[in-house]
Amino acid sequence: MMRVDSSGQESSTAFTPLSPGEAASLMEAHPHTGRTHQIRVHAAALGLPVAGDDRYGDRDFNADMKSRHGLSRLFLHASSLRFVHPADGRLLTVRAPLPADLEAVLRSLGLSVRP
């Protein structure tokens, strides 16, 4: 299990609210480093755990998300990844739409599916 600790390795994640709600909010996370579970650990340390996170999240919140909103997994999705191609050095961006099951959870929460 990882945690935010001043004696640990340096890491940084920027969070941007996209669709704020009462029970939950859709957030965008931009990790500036690549540590294990970084987004999940930083979100939990801010008191904003990722929905469905059984390691760093809130048990009661996760149970509510499952029973009332149909969330059956961690609500974490890489909508885009940017990296340097290892063979030719080109900067590549790969994008992926939000999966239907996570869109359904957002609709159930009354949050904007397409921020």
Sequence and secondary structure as in RCSB ss.txt:
>XXXX:A:sequence
MMRVDSSGQESSTAFTPLSPGEAASLMEAHPHTGRTHQIRVHAAALGLPVAGDDRYGDRDFNADMKSRHGLSRLF
LHASSLRFVHPADGRLLTVRAPLPADLEAVLRSLGLSVRP
>XXXX:A:secstr
     TTS    EEEEEEE  SS  EEEEEESS  TTHHHHHHHHTT   TT TTTS HHHHHHHHHHH   S  
    EEEEE TTT  EEEEE    HHHHHHHHHHT  S  
